[in-house]
Amino acid sequence: MIKIREGDVDIGANASAEGGAEDETVEEGEMIVNNVVYSFRLQSSGFDKKGYMSYIKGYMKAIKEHLTAINSPRLEQFQAKAQTAVKKILENFGDYEFYVGESMNPEGMVLLLNYREDGVTPYFTLWKDGLKSQKV
């Protein structure tokens, strides 16, 4: 989580190393936002269980077709682990917030945001085989 102020530019400094994290008060004009959601301009999306199941079936099919097309050795591992992962997601469905990319591409991956046991620390769940690596 980061503090932002309208018009400020984040230069990527490590606030915890610079001692900036002690002051957790939010001043007027500031907001505390999830840095991943903010930086990647993710858009919040809503799903009910039925809608998510419909989406995930299509998405899993697309991933399977992609892995088959590139003759990936990960296909069997993906098929084995995907069902278990979907089952776990559905068991905890109410705990997740759903995000999509700025383009709102219906064929793109839906990112799942949840919080650790402390209720404060956020983490995202993504499908490894749905990501493309990119040199920076």
C-alpha positions in Angstrom: 0.0 0.0 0.0 1.2 3.4 -0.9 0.2 7.0 -0.2 -0.6 9.1 -3.3 -1.4 12.7 -3.7 -3.0 14.2 -6.9 -0.2 15.5 -9.1 2.7 13.6 -7.3 5.0 11.4 -9.3 6.3 8.2 -7.7 10.0 7.8 -8.5 10.2 4.4 -6.9 12.1 5.4 -3.8 12.1 2.9 -1.0 10.2 4.7 1.8 10.9 2.1 4.4 14.7 2.4 3.9 14.4 6.2 4.0 12.4 6.3 7.2 9.2 7.6 5.5 7.0 4.7 6.7 6.8 5.9 10.3 4.2 8.5 9.5 1.1 6.6 8.5 -1.3 9.5 8.8 -3.2 10.5 5.7 -3.2 14.2 5.0 -5.8 16.1 3.2 -5.6 15.3 -0.6 -3.8 12.0 0.0 -5.1 8.5 -0.5 -3.7 5.1 0.4 -3.9 2.7 -2.6 -2.6 -0.7 -3.5 0.6 0.0 -5.4 0.0 -2.8 -7.9 -3.6 -1.7 -8.7 -2.5 1.9 -9.0 0.8 1.4 -11.0 -0.7 -1.0 -13.5 -4.0 0.9 -13.7 -6.0 -2.2 -13.0 -9.8 -1.9 -13.1 -12.0 -3.4 -10.5 -14.4 -6.0 -11.9 -17.3 -7.8 -10.3 -18.1 -11.5 -10.5 -20.6 -13.8 -8.9 -19.7 -17.5 -8.6 -21.6 -18.5 -11.7 -20.1 -15.7 -13.8 -16.6 -16.5 -12.6 -17.1 -20.2 -13.4 -18.2 -19.3 -16.9 -15.2 -17.0 -17.3 -12.6 -19.5 -15.9 -13.8 -22.4 -18.0 -13.2 -20.3 -21.2 -9.9 -19.0 -19.9 -8.6 -22.5 -18.9 -9.6 -23.8 -22.4 -7.6 -20.9 -24.0 -4.5 -21.6 -21.8 -4.7 -25.3 -22.7 -5.0 -24.5 -26.4 -2.0 -22.2 -26.1 0.1 -24.7 -24.3 -0.8 -27.4 -26.8 0.1 -25.1 -29.7 3.5 -24.3 -28.4 4.0 -28.0 -27.4 4.8 -27.0 -23.8 5.9 -29.7 -21.3 3.8 -27.8 -18.7 0.5 -28.9 -20.2 0.1 -32.0 -18.0 1.2 -30.1 -14.9 -1.2 -27.2 -15.7 -4.2 -29.6 -16.2 -3.5 -31.3 -12.9 -3.0 -28.2 -10.8 -5.6 -25.9 -12.4 -8.6 -27.9 -11.1 -7.3 -27.8 -7.6 -6.6 -24.1 -7.8 -10.1 -23.3 -9.1 -11.6 -25.4 -6.4 -9.7 -23.5 -3.7 -10.7 -20.2 -5.3 -14.3 -21.1 -5.3 -14.2 -22.2 -1.6 -12.9 -18.8 -0.7 -14.8 -16.9 -3.4 -16.1 -14.2 -1.1 -12.6 -13.2 0.1 -11.4 -12.1 -3.4 -11.6 -8.8 -5.2 -11.4 -9.1 -9.0 -9.2 -6.9 -11.3 -8.7 -6.7 -15.0 -6.2 -4.7 -17.1 -6.8 -1.1 -18.2 -8.0 -2.4 -21.7 -10.8 -4.4 -20.0 -10.0 -7.2 -22.6 -12.6 -10.0 -22.0 -10.1 -12.6 -23.1 -7.5 -11.4 -20.7 -6.6 -12.8 -17.2 -8.7 -11.7 -14.2 -6.4 -11.0 -11.3 -7.5 -12.1 -7.8 -6.7 -9.9 -4.8 -6.9 -11.3 -1.3 -5.4 -10.4 2.0 -3.1 -12.4 4.3 -4.4 -13.5 7.8 -3.4 -10.1 9.3 -6.2 -8.5 7.1 -3.8 -5.8 5.9 -1.2 -7.4 3.6 -2.6 -7.8 0.1 -1.5 -10.4 -2.5 -2.6 -11.3 -6.0 -3.2 -14.7 -7.5 -2.4 -15.1 -11.1 -2.2 -18.0 -13.6 1.5 -18.6 -14.3 0.7 -20.1 -17.7 -1.3 -17.0 -18.6 1.6 -14.6 -18.3 4.1 -13.6 -21.0 7.6 -12.8 -20.0 9.1 -9.6 -21.1 12.7 -8.3 -21.0 13.0 -5.0 -19.2 
